Amino acid sequence: MKYKIIRILDVAGLRVFEPVVLLCYGEDPKQQLKQIGLYIAIPILVMVACVVAWDQIGPRIKTRAGEVPTPAQVVKAYDGIADFHNREYTKVSDYNEAGEAREKALAGTEEEIQSLDANWEAIAQESEVFLNTLLTKLPADASTEKTKIEGDWKKLNEDLAASEASAADAARRKFAFVEGISAQFVSASLSKLSNAVTAQEDAYKQDQQTRSKALVAMANKIPADDYKQKVEYVQLVNQHLQKTNEENEHLKSLRSELSERRGKSLPEVESLRQQISATGQKAEFLKTRVNLLTEGNREQKVAKATSEMEDLKKKYATASGPEMFALAQQLIQREERISTIAGSEFAKPPTFFDQIWTSLKCVFTGFFIATAIAIPIGVFCGMSRVFMASMTPLISLFKPVSPIVWLPIVFFIVGAFITRPDEAWIQPSFLSSAITVALCSLWPTLVNTALGVSAIDQDHLNVARVLRLGLWDRLTKIIIPSALPLIFTGLRISLGVGWMVLIAAELLSSSPGLGKFVWDMFNNGSSATFAQMFVACGFVGVIGLLLDRIMIVFQRMVSFDGAPTAL
């Protein structure tokens, strides 16, 4: 069993975990622990150190979209992406629900809507607690202001009770009141800080003027021929300039702090705002679900249209003359509408995971196109020196061309064949991205295939001649099997190159996929979308790693010499 596990790890390119298996079977624990520490523990520690460094350095880097998001913010952004994905597919499910399943889903949704009242009440209570905290921070001589705030709060509660406002409306109005009071506190705090900065600026300015006057007076007393005093005087001037620079840097940091605090609310206010936003989004989602389970449901739409159809049939049965002609037209239109509704699907926007699937389809389409081109050409290059010599200039010419150059060329050519994108069976942007991937990723496979074929042992080819094997038999029984390890090495490299090229191609062509997702988030330019770009970056890396591991498995399955897999 031990050797079977090790063999599986070897085929999967995961030999790094072999010491763990051997340790479990008790083989030389000291040596296995050393290997585990070297190849598993140290890499994990490096990863942890990188995450910690990211967490500490990220907030210090300011961009036009805000601070560089921390790992916690990126995880939160992923939760938002996953939540959006789940909600969109829940809407699709609600639209398609029928019978008892629809009734059950509707009842559960209505219960969730009622349960949200507890969330709104909790938000209102937190607002009141925060208001009391703010009131305790008022100075002792602000009793009049405190009494006014308490009176306004009491009146707000009375108005809400008299109007029988919903829990959501009450929570929002209470938060708006507390937010206004908080803004007054922040404004007063900023005013004090601004005054302190101004006072410090005046103090530094006065000190600098005093030092300058003292240095000027000292300069007037130094004789023109006293070189020693002049040297000491230069040192004093240098000290004055250094201190002036330090004071200016201090003022710069104070102004930066003031500017940063002007754009921020108190943490408690931000927390309440996020709770209101999250609860409000959930409430809107649940209302949408109710609509999709009732009036917007496909089954209900069909039932309503069918009922209207029955009424028309009754009118048509008793109609005559011109009225009968008009009703006949309406009956035909109703039948077509019922057919359209019955075959309709919920139109949802593509989610992040939909775009991942689109990117995978695109990269494999391009990869298979590249493979279909590269392997035959590589085989003929390896078999014929003349063919190799004729292809070498073309390979050398086109291999370095960037995908940014290929994409617009391909886009124009594809556009010439697909003149009506709305009626085409494939999107031009998708096809253009796939062809660009193929053009950029075929070269590693072509070169490795040619190398593998040309490196076949001459004895094997001599045996084929002795046996008088035809071209097809030589290809399928000797040449391709012998070259398979190097062919798969090229395929592995090509797939990695194709995945890298794809993101850039999608980004530039607006093809639906991960590249377009990143471009859309970049154009949005907010701190939330900045974090989502990091999520996309992580998924690009993880998917690339998985694709590489998959190709390693295939590579090891066709490696007959037992050679170790490259990292």
C-alpha positions as CSV (number, residue, x, y, z in Angstrom):
1,M,0.0,0.0,0.0
2,K,2.9,2.3,0.9
3,Y,4.4,2.0,-2.6
4,K,1.0,2.5,-4.3
5,I,0.6,5.8,-2.4
6,I,4.1,6.9,-3.4
7,R,3.4,5.9,-7.0
8,I,0.2,8.0,-7.0
9,L,2.1,11.0,-5.6
10,D,4.8,10.5,-8.2
11,V,2.3,10.5,-11.0
12,A,0.6,13.6,-9.6
13,G,3.9,15.4,-9.3
14,L,3.5,15.6,-5.5
15,R,6.7,13.7,-4.5
16,V,7.2,16.5,-1.9
17,F,4.7,14.6,0.3
18,E,6.5,11.3,0.1
19,P,8.3,11.9,3.5
20,V,4.9,12.2,5.2
21,V,3.9,8.8,3.9
22,L,7.2,7.2,4.9
23,L,6.9,8.8,8.4
24,C,3.5,7.3,8.8
25,Y,5.0,3.9,8.1
26,G,7.8,4.5,10.6
27,E,10.7,4.6,8.1
28,D,13.7,6.5,9.5
29,P,11.7,9.2,11.4
30,K,14.7,11.5,11.8
31,Q,15.4,11.7,8.1
32,Q,11.7,12.0,7.1
33,L,11.2,14.9,9.6
34,K,14.2,16.6,8.2
35,Q,12.7,16.3,4.7
36,I,9.3,17.5,5.9
37,G,10.9,20.5,7.5
38,L,12.9,21.3,4.4
39,Y,10.3,20.8,1.7
40,I,7.0,21.5,3.5
41,A,7.5,23.4,6.8
42,I,9.9,26.0,5.4
43,P,7.7,26.8,2.3
44,I,4.7,27.2,4.6
45,L,6.6,29.5,6.9
46,V,7.6,31.6,3.8
47,M,4.0,31.8,2.7
48,V,2.9,32.9,6.1
49,A,5.7,35.5,6.3
50,C,4.6,36.8,2.9
51,V,0.9,37.1,4.1
52,V,2.0,38.9,7.3
53,A,4.2,41.3,5.3
54,W,1.3,41.9,3.0
55,D,-1.0,42.6,5.9
56,Q,1.5,45.1,7.4
57,I,2.7,46.8,4.3
58,G,-0.5,46.9,2.3
59,P,-2.4,49.6,4.3
60,R,0.7,51.9,4.1
61,I,0.5,52.0,0.2
62,K,-2.0,54.6,-0.9
63,T,-3.6,54.5,-4.4
64,R,-6.4,56.4,-6.1
65,A,-8.7,53.5,-5.2
66,G,-7.7,53.6,-1.6
67,E,-5.3,51.5,0.4
68,V,-3.9,48.2,-0.8
69,P,-6.4,45.7,0.6
70,T,-5.2,43.4,3.4
71,P,-5.7,39.6,3.3
72,A,-8.8,39.9,5.5
73,Q,-10.3,42.4,3.1
74,V,-9.6,40.2,0.2
75,V,-11.3,37.2,1.9
76,K,-14.3,39.5,2.6
77,A,-14.3,40.5,-1.0
78,Y,-14.4,36.8,-2.0
79,D,-17.4,36.3,0.4
80,G,-19.2,39.1,-1.5
81,I,-18.4,37.6,-4.9
82,A,-19.6,34.1,-3.7
83,D,-22.7,35.6,-2.2
84,F,-23.6,37.4,-5.4
85,H,-23.1,34.1,-7.3
86,N,-25.3,32.2,-4.9
87,R,-28.0,34.8,-5.1
88,E,-28.1,35.0,-8.9
89,Y,-28.4,31.2,-9.1
90,T,-31.1,31.2,-6.4
91,K,-33.1,33.7,-8.6
92,V,-32.7,31.3,-11.5
93,S,-34.0,28.4,-9.4
94,D,-36.9,30.5,-8.1
95,Y,-37.9,31.5,-11.7
96,N,-38.0,27.8,-12.7
97,E,-39.7,26.4,-9.5
98,A,-43.1,24.8,-9.9
99,G,-45.7,23.1,-7.8
100,E,-45.1,22.3,-4.2
101,A,-41.4,23.2,-4.4
102,R,-42.4,26.8,-5.4
103,E,-44.9,27.0,-2.5
104,K,-42.3,25.7,0.0
105,A,-39.7,28.2,-1.3
106,L,-42.2,31.1,-1.1
107,A,-43.1,30.2,2.5
108,G,-39.4,30.0,3.5
109,T,-38.7,33.4,1.8
110,E,-41.5,35.1,3.6
111,E,-40.3,33.7,6.9
112,E,-36.8,35.1,6.2
113,I,-38.3,38.5,5.4
114,Q,-40.1,38.5,8.8
115,S,-36.9,37.5,10.6
116,L,-35.1,40.6,9.2
117,D,-37.1,42.7,11.6
118,A,-34.9,41.4,14.4
119,N,-31.8,42.6,12.5
120,W,-33.3,46.0,12.0
121,E,-34.2,46.3,15.7
122,A,-30.6,45.3,16.7
123,I,-29.2,48.0,14.4
124,A,-31.6,50.6,16.0
125,Q,-30.5,49.5,19.5
126,E,-26.8,49.7,18.6
127,S,-27.5,53.2,17.3
128,E,-29.0,54.2,20.6
129,V,-26.1,52.7,22.5
130,F,-23.6,54.6,20.4
131,L,-25.5,57.8,20.8
132,N,-25.3,57.4,24.6
133,T,-21.6,56.8,24.2
134,L,-21.2,60.1,22.3
135,L,-23.2,62.0,24.9
136,T,-20.9,60.8,27.7
137,K,-18.0,62.4,25.7
138,L,-19.5,65.8,25.7
139,P,-17.7,68.3,28.0
140,A,-19.2,69.2,31.3
141,D,-20.1,72.8,30.1
142,A,-22.1,71.4,27.1
143,S,-25.2,70.4,29.2
144,T,-27.5,72.5,27.0
145,E,-26.3,70.8,23.9
146,K,-26.7,67.4,25.5
147,T,-30.3,68.2,26.6
148,K,-31.2,69.3,23.1
149,I,-29.8,66.1,21.5
150,E,-31.7,64.0,24.1
151,G,-34.9,65.9,23.3
152,D,-34.5,65.5,19.6
153,W,-33.9,61.7,20.0
154,K,-37.0,61.4,22.2
155,K,-39.1,63.3,19.6
156,L,-37.7,61.0,16.9
157,N,-38.8,57.9,18.8
158,E,-42.3,59.4,19.4
159,D,-42.7,60.2,15.7
160,L,-41.7,56.7,14.7
161,A,-44.1,55.2,17.2
162,A,-47.0,57.5,16.1
163,S,-46.4,56.8,12.4
164,E,-46.1,53.0,13.0
165,A,-42.9,53.0,10.9
166,S,-41.5,49.6,9.8
167,A,-38.5,48.2,11.6
168,A,-36.3,49.0,8.6
169,D,-37.4,52.6,8.4
170,A,-37.0,53.1,12.1
171,A,-33.5,51.7,12.0
172,R,-32.5,53.9,9.1
173,R,-33.9,57.1,10.6
174,K,-32.2,56.4,13.9
175,F,-28.9,55.7,12.2
176,A,-29.2,58.9,10.2
177,F,-29.7,60.9,13.4
178,V,-26.8,59.3,15.1
179,E,-24.6,59.7,12.0
180,G,-25.4,63.5,12.1
181,I,-24.4,63.8,15.7
182,S,-21.3,61.8,15.0
183,A,-20.4,64.1,12.2
184,Q,-20.6,67.1,14.6
185,F,-18.2,65.3,16.9
186,V,-15.8,64.5,14.0
187,S,-16.1,68.1,12.8
188,A,-15.3,69.5,16.3
189,S,-12.3,67.1,16.6
190,L,-11.1,68.1,13.1
191,S,-11.4,71.7,14.0
192,K,-9.2,71.2,17.1
193,L,-6.7,69.2,15.1
194,S,-6.7,71.9,12.4
195,N,-6.1,74.6,15.0
196,A,-3.3,72.6,16.5
197,V,-1.7,72.2,13.1
198,T,-2.0,75.9,12.4
199,A,-0.5,76.7,15.8
200,Q,2.3,74.3,15.3
201,E,3.0,75.8,11.9
202,D,3.1,79.3,13.3
203,A,5.4,78.1,16.1
204,Y,7.8,76.5,13.6
205,K,7.7,79.5,11.4
206,Q,8.6,81.8,14.4
207,D,11.4,79.5,15.4
208,Q,12.8,79.4,11.9
209,Q,12.7,83.2,11.7
210,T,14.4,83.5,15.1
211,R,17.2,81.1,14.1
212,S,17.7,82.9,10.7
213,K,18.0,86.3,12.5
214,A,20.5,84.8,15.0
215,L,22.6,83.3,12.1
216,V,22.5,86.6,10.2
217,A,23.7,88.5,13.3
218,M,26.4,86.0,13.9
219,A,27.6,86.3,10.3
220,N,28.0,90.1,10.8
221,K,30.3,89.5,13.7
222,I,32.7,87.0,11.9
223,P,35.8,88.7,10.5
224,A,36.3,88.2,6.8
225,D,39.7,86.6,7.3
226,D,38.7,84.2,10.1
227,Y,38.4,80.9,8.2
228,K,37.9,78.7,11.4
229,Q,34.8,80.7,12.5
230,K,33.5,80.5,8.9
231,V,33.8,76.7,8.9
232,E,31.9,76.5,12.3
233,Y,29.3,78.9,10.9
234,V,28.6,76.6,7.9
235,Q,28.0,73.8,10.4
236,L,25.5,76.0,12.3
237,V,23.7,76.9,9.1
238,N,23.6,73.2,8.1
239,Q,22.0,72.3,11.5
240,H,19.4,75.1,11.0
241,L,18.5,73.7,7.6
242,Q,18.3,70.1,8.9
243,K,16.0,71.2,11.8
244,T,13.9,73.2,9.3
245,N,13.5,70.1,7.1
246,E,12.5,68.0,10.2
247,E,9.9,70.6,11.1
248,N,8.5,70.7,7.6
249,E,8.3,66.9,7.5
250,H,6.4,67.0,10.8
251,L,4.0,69.5,9.5
252,K,3.5,67.4,6.3
253,S,2.6,64.4,8.4
254,L,0.2,66.4,10.5
255,R,-1.5,67.8,7.4
256,S,-1.7,64.3,5.9
257,E,-3.3,63.0,9.1
258,L,-5.8,65.8,9.0
259,S,-6.6,65.1,5.3
260,E,-7.1,61.4,6.0
261,R,-9.4,62.0,9.0
262,R,-11.5,64.4,7.0
263,G,-12.6,61.5,4.7
264,K,-13.4,59.0,7.4
265,S,-16.2,58.5,9.9
266,L,-16.0,57.0,13.3
267,P,-15.5,53.2,13.3
268,E,-18.9,52.7,15.0
269,V,-20.6,54.6,12.3
270,E,-18.9,52.6,9.6
271,S,-19.9,49.4,11.3
272,L,-23.6,50.5,11.5
273,R,-23.5,51.6,7.9
274,Q,-22.2,48.3,6.7
275,Q,-24.9,46.4,8.8
276,I,-27.6,48.6,7.2
277,S,-26.2,48.0,3.7
278,A,-25.9,44.3,4.2
279,T,-29.4,43.9,5.8
280,G,-30.9,46.2,3.1
281,Q,-29.3,44.2,0.3
282,K,-30.7,41.0,1.8
283,A,-34.2,42.5,2.2
284,E,-34.1,43.6,-1.5
285,F,-32.9,40.1,-2.5
286,L,-35.7,38.5,-0.6
287,K,-38.3,40.8,-2.1
288,T,-37.0,39.8,-5.6
289,R,-37.3,36.2,-4.6
290,V,-40.9,36.7,-3.6
291,N,-41.6,38.3,-7.0
292,L,-39.9,35.5,-8.8
293,L,-41.9,32.9,-6.9
294,T,-45.2,34.7,-7.5
295,E,-45.8,37.0,-10.4
296,G,-42.4,36.6,-12.0
297,N,-42.4,32.8,-11.8
298,R,-42.4,31.0,-15.2
299,E,-45.1,28.6,-14.1
300,Q,-47.3,31.4,-12.8
301,K,-46.8,33.4,-16.0
302,V,-47.8,30.4,-18.1
303,A,-50.8,29.9,-15.9
304,K,-51.9,33.5,-16.1
305,A,-51.4,33.6,-19.9
306,T,-53.3,30.3,-20.2
307,S,-56.2,31.7,-18.1
308,E,-56.3,34.7,-20.4
309,M,-56.3,32.4,-23.4
310,E,-59.3,30.5,-22.0
311,D,-61.2,33.7,-21.6
312,L,-60.4,34.6,-25.2
313,K,-61.6,31.2,-26.4
314,K,-64.9,31.8,-24.7
315,K,-65.3,35.2,-26.4
316,Y,-64.2,33.7,-29.7
317,A,-66.9,30.9,-29.4
318,T,-69.7,33.5,-29.4
319,A,-68.1,36.1,-31.7
320,S,-68.9,36.7,-35.3
321,G,-67.8,39.0,-38.2
322,P,-64.9,41.4,-37.7
323,E,-64.8,40.7,-34.0
324,M,-64.1,37.0,-34.7
325,F,-61.1,38.0,-36.9
326,A,-59.6,40.2,-34.2
327,L,-60.1,37.5,-31.6
328,A,-58.5,34.9,-33.8
329,Q,-55.4,37.1,-34.2
330,Q,-55.3,37.5,-30.4
331,L,-55.6,33.7,-29.9
332,I,-52.6,33.1,-32.2
333,Q,-50.5,35.8,-30.4
334,R,-51.5,34.3,-27.0
335,E,-50.4,30.8,-28.1
336,E,-47.0,32.2,-29.3
337,R,-46.6,34.1,-26.0
338,I,-47.3,31.0,-23.9
339,S,-44.8,29.0,-26.0
340,T,-42.2,31.8,-25.5
341,I,-42.8,32.0,-21.8
342,A,-42.6,28.2,-21.4
343,G,-39.3,28.1,-23.1
344,S,-37.8,31.2,-21.5
345,E,-34.8,31.3,-19.1
346,F,-34.1,33.8,-16.4
347,A,-31.7,36.4,-17.7
348,K,-29.0,36.7,-15.1
349,P,-25.7,38.6,-15.3
350,P,-22.5,36.4,-15.5
351,T,-21.0,35.9,-12.1
352,F,-17.4,35.5,-11.2
353,F,-17.5,31.7,-11.4
354,D,-19.4,31.8,-14.7
355,Q,-16.5,34.0,-16.0
356,I,-14.0,31.4,-14.7
357,W,-15.8,28.7,-16.6
358,T,-15.9,30.9,-19.8
359,S,-12.1,31.5,-19.5
360,L,-11.4,27.7,-19.0
361,K,-13.5,26.9,-22.2
362,C,-11.6,29.6,-24.1
363,V,-8.1,28.5,-23.0
364,F,-8.9,24.8,-23.8
365,T,-10.3,25.8,-27.2
366,G,-7.1,27.7,-28.0
367,F,-5.0,24.9,-26.5
368,F,-6.6,22.2,-28.7
369,I,-6.3,24.4,-31.8
370,A,-2.6,24.9,-30.9
371,T,-2.1,21.2,-30.3
372,A,-3.7,20.3,-33.6
373,I,-1.3,22.6,-35.4
374,A,1.9,22.1,-33.4
375,I,2.1,18.3,-33.1
376,P,1.8,17.5,-36.8
377,I,4.3,20.2,-37.8
378,G,6.6,19.2,-35.0
379,V,6.6,15.6,-36.1
380,F,7.4,16.5,-39.7
381,C,10.1,18.8,-38.5
382,G,11.7,16.1,-36.4
383,M,11.4,13.5,-39.3
384,S,12.8,15.8,-42.1
385,R,15.8,18.1,-42.0
386,V,14.6,19.8,-45.1
387,F,11.2,20.5,-43.6
388,M,12.8,21.7,-40.3
389,A,15.1,24.1,-42.3
390,S,12.1,25.5,-44.2
391,M,10.1,26.0,-41.0
392,T,12.8,27.4,-38.8
393,P,12.6,31.0,-40.2
394,L,8.8,31.1,-39.7
395,I,9.1,29.7,-36.2
396,S,11.8,32.2,-35.3
397,L,9.8,35.1,-36.8
398,F,6.4,34.4,-35.2
399,K,7.4,32.9,-31.9
400,P,8.3,36.3,-30.2
401,V,5.2,38.1,-31.4
402,S,3.2,39.4,-28.4
403,P,-0.5,38.5,-27.8
404,I,-1.1,42.3,-27.8
405,V,0.0,42.3,-31.5
406,W,-1.9,39.1,-32.5
407,L,-5.2,40.1,-30.9
408,P,-6.2,43.1,-33.0
409,I,-5.1,41.3,-36.2
410,V,-7.1,38.2,-35.3
411,F,-10.1,40.4,-34.2
412,F,-10.2,42.0,-37.6
413,I,-9.9,38.7,-39.5
414,V,-12.6,37.1,-37.4
415,G,-14.8,40.2,-37.8
416,A,-14.6,39.8,-41.6
417,F,-16.1,36.3,-41.4
418,I,-18.6,37.0,-38.6
419,T,-20.4,40.1,-39.8
420,R,-23.5,39.6,-37.6
421,P,-22.3,38.7,-34.1
422,D,-25.9,38.5,-32.7
423,E,-26.7,35.7,-35.1
424,A,-23.4,33.8,-34.9
425,W,-23.2,30.5,-33.0
426,I,-20.0,31.7,-31.3
427,Q,-19.1,35.2,-30.1
428,P,-16.3,36.9,-32.1
429,S,-14.6,38.1,-29.0
430,F,-14.5,34.5,-27.6
431,L,-13.1,33.1,-30.9
432,S,-10.6,35.9,-31.2
433,S,-9.3,35.2,-27.7
434,A,-9.1,31.5,-28.3
435,I,-7.2,31.9,-31.6
436,T,-4.8,34.4,-30.0
437,V,-4.1,31.8,-27.2
438,A,-3.4,29.2,-29.9
439,L,-1.0,31.5,-31.8
440,C,1.0,32.3,-28.7
441,S,1.0,28.8,-27.1
442,L,1.7,26.5,-30.0
443,W,5.4,27.1,-30.1
444,P,6.6,25.2,-27.0
445,T,4.6,22.1,-28.2
446,L,6.0,22.4,-31.7
447,V,9.6,22.8,-30.6
448,N,9.4,20.0,-28.0
449,T,7.7,17.7,-30.5
450,A,10.4,18.3,-33.1
451,L,13.1,17.7,-30.5
452,G,11.4,14.5,-29.2
453,V,11.0,13.1,-32.7
454,S,14.6,14.0,-33.8
455,A,16.0,12.4,-30.6
456,I,14.5,9.0,-31.2
457,D,17.1,6.2,-31.1
458,Q,18.2,5.4,-34.6
459,D,18.0,1.6,-33.8
460,H,14.2,1.9,-33.4
461,L,13.9,3.5,-36.9
462,N,16.3,0.8,-38.3
463,V,14.0,-1.9,-36.9
464,A,11.0,-0.2,-38.5
465,R,12.8,-0.3,-41.9
466,V,13.7,-4.0,-41.4
467,L,10.1,-4.8,-40.6
468,R,9.1,-2.7,-43.6
469,L,6.6,-0.7,-41.6
470,G,4.6,2.0,-43.5
471,L,4.6,5.7,-42.6
472,W,1.4,5.4,-40.5
473,D,2.7,2.4,-38.5
474,R,6.0,4.1,-37.9
475,L,4.2,7.2,-36.6
476,T,1.8,5.3,-34.3
477,K,4.0,2.5,-33.1
478,I,7.5,4.1,-32.9
479,I,7.8,7.8,-33.5
480,I,4.9,9.2,-31.5
481,P,5.2,6.8,-28.5
482,S,8.9,7.5,-28.2
483,A,8.4,11.3,-28.4
484,L,5.4,11.4,-26.0
485,P,7.3,12.5,-22.9
486,L,8.8,15.5,-24.6
487,I,5.5,16.2,-26.4
488,F,3.7,16.4,-23.1
489,T,6.4,18.6,-21.7
490,G,5.7,21.0,-24.6
491,L,1.9,20.7,-24.0
492,R,2.4,21.5,-20.3
493,I,4.4,24.6,-21.1
494,S,1.9,25.6,-23.9
495,L,-1.1,25.3,-21.5
496,G,0.7,27.6,-19.0
497,V,1.5,30.1,-21.7
498,G,-2.0,30.0,-23.0
499,W,-3.5,30.7,-19.6
500,M,-1.3,33.7,-19.2
501,V,-2.1,35.0,-22.6
502,L,-5.8,34.4,-22.2
503,I,-6.2,36.9,-19.4
504,A,-4.6,39.7,-21.4
505,A,-6.6,38.7,-24.5
506,E,-9.9,38.8,-22.6
507,L,-9.0,42.1,-21.0
508,L,-8.3,43.8,-24.3
509,S,-11.1,42.2,-26.3
510,S,-13.8,42.5,-23.7
511,S,-14.4,38.8,-24.1
512,P,-16.5,37.5,-21.1
513,G,-14.1,35.9,-18.7
514,L,-11.6,36.6,-15.9
515,G,-9.8,39.2,-18.0
516,K,-13.0,41.2,-18.5
517,F,-13.8,40.9,-14.8
518,V,-10.4,42.4,-13.9
519,W,-10.9,45.2,-16.4
520,D,-14.4,46.0,-15.2
521,M,-13.1,46.1,-11.6
522,F,-10.2,48.4,-12.6
523,N,-12.6,50.8,-14.4
524,N,-14.8,50.9,-11.3
525,G,-11.8,52.1,-9.3
526,S,-13.3,51.7,-5.8
527,S,-11.7,50.1,-2.7
528,A,-14.1,47.2,-2.9
529,T,-13.3,46.4,-6.5
530,F,-9.6,46.8,-5.7
531,A,-10.0,43.9,-3.3
532,Q,-11.9,41.9,-5.9
533,M,-9.0,42.3,-8.3
534,F,-6.8,40.6,-5.8
535,V,-9.4,37.8,-5.6
536,A,-9.2,37.4,-9.3
537,C,-5.4,37.4,-9.2
538,G,-5.5,34.6,-6.6
539,F,-7.9,32.5,-8.7
540,V,-5.8,33.0,-11.8
541,G,-2.8,31.6,-9.9
542,V,-4.6,28.7,-8.3
543,I,-6.2,27.7,-11.6
544,G,-2.9,27.9,-13.4
545,L,-1.3,25.7,-10.7
546,L,-4.1,23.1,-11.1
547,L,-3.8,23.1,-14.9
548,D,-0.1,22.6,-14.5
549,R,-0.6,19.7,-12.0
550,I,-3.1,18.1,-14.5
551,M,-0.6,18.2,-17.3
552,I,2.1,16.7,-14.9
553,V,-0.2,13.8,-14.3
554,F,-0.5,13.2,-18.1
555,Q,3.2,13.7,-18.5
556,R,4.1,11.1,-15.9
557,M,1.6,8.6,-17.3
558,V,3.4,8.6,-20.7
559,S,7.0,8.8,-19.2
560,F,8.4,5.3,-19.7
561,D,11.9,6.0,-18.2
562,G,10.6,6.9,-14.7
563,A,12.3,10.3,-14.9
564,P,11.3,12.7,-12.1
565,T,8.8,15.4,-12.9
566,A,10.0,18.9,-13.2
567,L,8.8,21.3,-10.5
